[in-house]
Amino acid sequence: MSQIEATLNKLQRLTFEYFLKESNRANGMVPDNTRKDSHASIAPIGFALTAYTIGVERGFITRAEAIKRTLATLRFFSESEQSEDADATGYKGFYYHFLYMDTGRRAWESELSTIDSTFLLAGMLASAAYFDGDAPDECEIRSLADELYARVDWQWALNAGETVSMGWKPECGFLPYRWEGYNEALILYALALASPTHPVPAESYKAQTRTYCWKQLYDTDFLYAGPLFIHQLSHIWIDFRGIQDEFMREKGIDYFENSRRATYAQQQYAIRNPMDYKGYSEHCWGITASDGPGPICMKFDGVDRCFFDYTARGIPYGPDDGTIAPWAVIASLPFAPEIVFPALRHFNEVYPEVTSKYGFKCSFNPTFESGNQSKPGWISKGYYGLDQGPIVLMIENYRTGFLWGLMKKCPLIVEGLRKAGFTGGWLQLS
């Protein structure tokens, strides 16, 4: 086994442990992060469901244990309250962003999140595609996943507009924001278009692409989005290599190539380091949604600096406060392994303290200094489920393409992509 293979094996296994050890096995809740009394977050639940399939393939978990965990999760969501009540688990087939770990009811007066519900549904569909046996428990997984997907009212989520709303609250109704511009919602529209009960029209997807922003950055043309996660999350479940929608046909590339270019743009930004942060280099990059040392503004080396807590950092317009997220680098592995592996090696050699029991911690900031620290720089104190999932899943997509192959067998993904206007590549063979 090569050193690279050994490194990926260890990182994938350690990261997978987050879902094994932090989850509530009785109802499938997965904490947003490892801080004390953290609530569950529904996107990491979707990542956990997906990760269990890889765990079985890699020998991290038995098939029987994965089935048990998956069924506990699906049964909970099937039986949970769907109503306008402020403490329900969900409404109209969607679910609240944050739920209590023990009861699974709404926490923090969070929003009914269409995108986080999408990632949860994607995990359910991955489970249904993987557990394809004739045993009663595997049949039940498929039945529950179909039921939960079918009851999502995507038409309601349009809120009389062309594009899907980002969310809803019982206290005030729909949020004022929609899924427009290039964002992580490619998979949301695929699932919304393919719904057998409440599909959105094809015009909804076209309405989103009309708001795209094509840019040239560092002598590279690509579909722009500042945070790195936008170029990754839909790619976890969908292999965009060789398939194109109308927008990408006009540009002559596909979304996979676009993500490769966006990954290189991240590296180029770090090399240029326009705000002169410590640590940035060709091997130290990765600006995305992550934890941070703020909120606080201080003077460092004669320069006024403002640092943020958890926020969606991006390039080149910011926000950027010197915080690097190793997870986002690893999640770029399928797109640009030739620059990811040197960065991975750099993190391990220069910042070994960033790695702990579940692999890489969320983020670190070499620029930030506090009198309470024994070493210069800041490191996130915990782990986030939203970071752990992409590490496990994108390592596997890079190594074997397992998850991409699995989801190509999901007729709903195929139908949704076709309704969005995607053609070519593997879609021609489906």
CORPE-V612796 format. One record per helix or strand of 2 or more residues. SS is the DSSP state (A for helix, B for strand). FROM is the first residue (numbers start at 1). TO is the last residue. Records with the same first field share a line. If there is no record, write none. Layout:
BEGIN
SS = FROM-TO, FROM-TO
END
This chain:
BEGIN
A = 3-22, 42-58, 63-79, 114-130, 136-150, 154-157, 186-194, 202-209, 228-231, 233-236, 246-251, 255-272, 326-330, 337-350, 352-354, 385-399, 402-407, 411-419, 425-429
B = 40-41, 90-91, 94-96, 98-99, 112-113, 167-169, 173-174, 214-217, 220-223, 289-290, 296-300, 303-307, 311-312, 355-356, 359-360, 364-365, 378-379
END
